[in-house]
Amino acid sequence: MVQTGVEEKASNWLLPAAVIVGGTGIAVGLYFYMRKPPGVDPGDKVRAHFGFGYQGNGGSYILLVRFGYHRISGLFDWFDPEEGLLFSKQISLPGSDSYEFDVDCVIPDGTPDRSYDAEASILSLDMQPGQDWILRVFKDKAITVR
């Protein structure tokens, strides 16, 4: 048998495969670790959008948006607001019609991390927030503060 002097060397694919698989695993883990959970941070602006049908006289009114907890117990339906999460906007309603309004709400620093329900209500200028309203709507799980 004739020898050529060149040795055949077996390839070892174990080390490169382990490096590629390990690097991919670390990259995927970092992606999920660094990804922000859904929601807003304190200091962020949330645009509350509410549409409603109004069947009353025209005039100046207040659109009040509060974040907190919508509670339903038997026949009772009430809203428990979170302190500091009250926003209002003066609006004009010419008469009976369907309306849509946006209210920009800046989430204050120190707001606890949790999900909040929203309440929007239309008040005349002499009504007390949370006690009187002309029209009121709720949205459960409206925002999540992280």
C-alpha positions as CSV (number, residue, x, y, z in Angstrom):
1,M,0.0,0.0,0.0
2,V,1.3,3.5,-0.9
3,Q,1.2,6.3,1.7
4,T,0.9,9.8,0.4
5,G,2.1,11.6,3.5
6,V,-1.1,13.7,4.0
7,E,-3.1,12.7,7.0
8,E,-6.9,12.9,6.8
9,K,-8.1,14.8,9.8
10,A,-11.7,14.2,11.1
11,S,-13.7,17.4,11.5
12,N,-15.1,18.1,14.9
13,W,-18.4,20.0,14.6
14,L,-19.3,19.7,18.3
15,L,-17.5,22.9,19.5
16,P,-18.8,25.2,16.8
17,A,-22.3,23.8,17.1
18,A,-22.3,24.3,20.9
19,V,-21.1,27.9,20.5
20,I,-23.8,28.8,17.9
21,V,-26.6,27.2,19.9
22,G,-25.4,28.7,23.2
23,G,-25.0,32.2,21.6
24,T,-28.5,31.9,20.1
25,G,-30.0,30.9,23.5
26,I,-28.3,33.8,25.3
27,A,-29.6,36.3,22.6
28,V,-33.2,35.0,22.9
29,G,-33.0,35.1,26.7
30,L,-31.7,38.7,26.7
31,Y,-34.5,39.7,24.2
32,F,-37.2,38.4,26.5
33,Y,-35.5,39.8,29.6
34,M,-35.0,43.3,28.2
35,R,-38.5,43.5,26.5
36,K,-40.9,45.8,28.3
37,P,-44.2,44.4,29.5
38,P,-47.3,45.9,28.0
39,G,-48.6,49.1,29.6
40,V,-47.5,52.6,30.3
41,D,-44.9,54.1,32.7
42,P,-45.5,57.0,35.1
43,G,-44.8,60.2,33.1
44,D,-46.2,58.7,29.9
45,K,-49.2,60.4,28.2
46,V,-52.4,58.3,27.5
47,R,-55.0,59.5,25.2
48,A,-58.5,58.6,26.5
49,H,-61.0,58.4,23.6
50,F,-64.7,58.3,24.4
51,G,-67.7,58.4,22.1
52,F,-71.2,58.8,23.2
53,G,-74.7,59.8,22.1
54,Y,-76.0,62.9,23.8
55,Q,-79.8,63.7,24.0
56,G,-80.0,67.0,25.7
57,N,-79.7,70.8,25.4
58,G,-76.6,72.5,24.0
59,G,-74.1,74.3,26.2
60,S,-70.8,74.2,27.9
61,Y,-70.0,71.0,29.9
62,I,-67.0,69.2,31.5
63,L,-65.8,65.8,30.2
64,L,-64.3,64.1,33.3
65,V,-62.0,61.1,33.0
66,R,-61.0,59.2,36.1
67,F,-59.0,56.0,36.4
68,G,-59.6,53.6,39.3
69,Y,-61.8,50.6,39.9
70,H,-65.3,49.9,38.5
71,R,-67.2,47.9,41.1
72,I,-70.4,46.0,40.6
73,S,-72.2,44.4,43.5
74,G,-75.7,43.1,43.0
75,L,-77.8,46.1,42.0
76,F,-75.1,48.7,42.9
77,D,-72.7,50.0,40.4
78,W,-70.0,52.5,41.5
79,F,-66.5,53.7,40.7
80,D,-63.7,54.0,43.2
81,P,-61.2,56.5,41.8
82,E,-57.4,56.3,42.3
83,E,-56.0,59.5,43.8
84,G,-54.2,61.7,41.3
85,L,-55.8,60.0,38.2
86,L,-58.5,62.6,37.5
87,F,-58.5,64.6,34.2
88,S,-61.0,67.0,32.8
89,K,-61.6,69.0,29.6
90,Q,-64.2,71.7,29.0
91,I,-66.3,70.9,26.0
92,S,-69.2,72.4,24.1
93,L,-72.1,70.3,23.0
94,P,-74.3,72.2,20.5
95,G,-77.3,69.8,20.9
96,S,-78.4,66.2,20.6
97,D,-76.0,64.2,18.5
98,S,-73.2,61.6,18.6
99,Y,-69.8,63.0,19.9
100,E,-66.3,61.8,20.2
101,F,-63.6,63.5,22.4
102,D,-60.0,62.8,23.3
103,V,-58.5,63.7,26.6
104,D,-54.7,63.6,27.1
105,C,-53.9,62.1,30.5
106,V,-50.3,62.2,31.9
107,I,-49.8,59.4,34.4
108,P,-48.3,61.0,37.5
109,D,-45.0,59.8,39.0
110,G,-45.6,57.4,41.9
111,T,-48.7,55.8,40.4
112,P,-48.8,52.2,41.7
113,D,-48.2,49.4,39.2
114,R,-51.5,47.7,38.3
115,S,-54.4,47.7,35.9
116,Y,-57.0,50.5,36.1
117,D,-60.6,50.9,34.8
118,A,-61.7,54.2,33.4
119,E,-64.8,56.3,33.9
120,A,-65.8,59.1,31.6
121,S,-68.7,61.4,32.5
122,I,-70.3,64.5,31.2
123,L,-71.1,67.1,33.9
124,S,-72.6,70.6,33.8
125,L,-70.4,73.3,35.2
126,D,-72.1,73.2,38.6
127,M,-72.0,69.4,39.2
128,Q,-69.6,67.7,41.6
129,P,-67.2,65.1,40.1
130,G,-68.2,61.5,41.1
131,Q,-71.5,62.6,42.7
132,D,-73.5,64.0,39.7
133,W,-73.4,63.3,36.0
134,I,-75.5,63.7,32.9
135,L,-73.9,60.7,31.1
136,R,-71.4,58.2,32.3
137,V,-69.6,55.3,30.6
138,F,-67.0,52.8,31.9
139,K,-64.2,50.8,30.3
140,D,-62.8,48.0,32.4
141,K,-59.0,47.3,32.2
142,A,-58.4,50.5,30.3
143,I,-54.7,50.9,31.2
144,T,-51.9,49.0,32.8
145,V,-49.2,51.0,34.7
146,R,-45.9,49.1,34.9
